[in-house]
Amino acid sequence: ASTNSSMQQMTNEYDEMEKINTEMRYKVRDVEKKMEEMEALAGSADGKRSKLAGQVAELQGEKARLEGIIAELRARVAELEAQLQHVMGQLDRHLQGLEQMKDMLREEIREEYANMEKRWAAAQKAEEER
């Protein structure tokens, strides 16, 4: 009876161990599935990260291109400002020259007018003396 009961106890322990073993296999399978899912997500994340890195690189290239255009535009604006300053300087000198000519013409007209008045007065005086 003691052998029988010992045998029964061993069978029960074996069954218990078999049950635990089966549960552990299911848990391992669940863990493996979770790991596969995580690896797939990681792969997906790596793919997204790689895609985003490509987009960032593309945007950085576009930014550099636009910054180059901006630099060219600034240089052209500076060039045009220098040309405008030169033209404005020339225009200012021409305007000053015209102002001087206008003043000279006014003076000549005053002198001529004064001379005409003198001649007129002289002519009137000569007329009166006759």
Secondary structure, DSSP 4 states (H G I P E B T S, - for coil): -HHHHHHHHHHHHHHHHHHHHHHHHHHHHHHHHHHHHHHHHHHHHHHHHHHHHHHHHHHHHHHHHHHHHHHHHHHHHHHHHHHHHHHHHHHHHHHHHHHHHHHHHHHHHHHHHHHHHHHHHHHHHHHHH-
